[in-house]
């Protein structure tokens, strides 16, 4: 199971703060995000297991992905 | 001129004298307004070494060419002077109807000098300026004082007021307005208090001359619609900056237990969702359609206007995980006119000093009643409050015992609410912020987390510079709020367009962000260096020792801390990019390039300048 957590307005947009997705084999982050729609990586901070991610970051079960807004710090 | 009124109101409280100083287009175009005007005036008119709490200091209230006229989120003012907290250049920014009324009264700035012989306030109604007795309001909280002034002068006024903290010269006393807007955390409230000036009331009835009022109106209407169309607008309306509590916790930058840690066990009890459950309304600055002040009912059934900085510094940073109680502390701070960031830092310092046996009759972590009592002691300079009213830098110098390591400040200004053990770019931002540690000028954490969080790269320096030029340069000279841009993505291109319809002048983004911003930053640096002379060193630009010496022990970045050698390298790159030498002092060539040649002669009397 891959855990995806959403923060801020992204959670509002997705209608939830967390979803879990079962994948049968490792895939690229961009491919996983395409299945849930609505996430533009360029306009979000996406981290996988607490590290900065790119569209090509490999994702496997038990990974945790956090998708956050690019905020301005006030 | 259009856009600018071309007039600075000058009040000498010692002589009870009022005069108007006019300025022409060359001054306006060179410094634009706000912070630019303030530093130029302070550079020209203050001698180095003066006591910031003496009549020799000057308080400046400055607007820019977009301030107060129709336009998104531009009801803001810069308040500036020599800082009683840092003894360097100090400023702050607050939203207030005073911004609108100052400009409609026909001025772009106010300079107050001297000291009244008894508590007074200024009443400015267009060309009529009076220095009136503050009997009946001196000693009152900011809320009560502003309310009484409105009874006398009417609700169609803009009021800046200090509370007991400013009156008692607490070094981080602020200037407040509208029961929740506050600015000048570098002690501008104490500067007012030292002048026996309780309040400034503006009432303006004229119109600021605009070059193309028809098209300006059209442009502004479009700009408001554009802001409301942004993808995250509705969430912003829900949580404002309070969404940052969750964000900071997630990214291990939430200041916790005096910046020991970046994660707080009870963050969910004080986050934006907790706030929404208590929220009753929103408040904010004039001309804004994305009000950021979220008002809740606090634990004492009073209204308290919250944002991220208040809650992080008076919540996680002091180990208090109860939003109702944090809101009480926040509201009391607004009433007393004391900065919530520095207050939170001083309370945390006291808690740590107690824990380490350095403070007698101290205070435990998370002690709400103790924090209330200690805040009052700080405001009225009693007991331990007497030391803490001076700020953590002076408090640590007095207490010793290694407390300098965990006195969390840069240049004497307490660090605002982002722990930087594991974000070196943000540490550089705090180190090089022109007023001491403040996030206003450059906030790079989202970009750092997205790219190369733990790296010490030239890209990080470039990012800090980019943000300083826009946030601390452009927005602080136009004097408009940066939040529509930085939080919602309102494009920067709108600003030169609005400047054109307001002033009739073509000023490019490049001019604002590069030329003027760099000029203002180097002049602010010159002000600091002149105050210190040959004693100035690059160590003034170092972040708190704690971040280098004491790793975080919790969260996903457990064991993380900054590296001094690598930080010094970042600083070296920063200085090169700014055209400053290895001490962080502007080179002569840089000052000349920025059309600050006149600064060279003066500065070279105090310090040897590199070519």
Interface residues (C-beta under 8 A of the other chain):
Chain A: X7 X8 X9 X12 X13 X43 X45 X46 X47 X50 X52 X66 X68 X69 X70 X71 X72 X73 X74
Chain B: X231 X232 X234 X235 X236 X238 X239 X241 X243 X244 X246 X247 X250 X251 X307 X308 X309 X418 X439 X443 X445 X446 X447 X449 X450 X451 X452 X453 X482 X483 X485 X486 X487 X556 X557
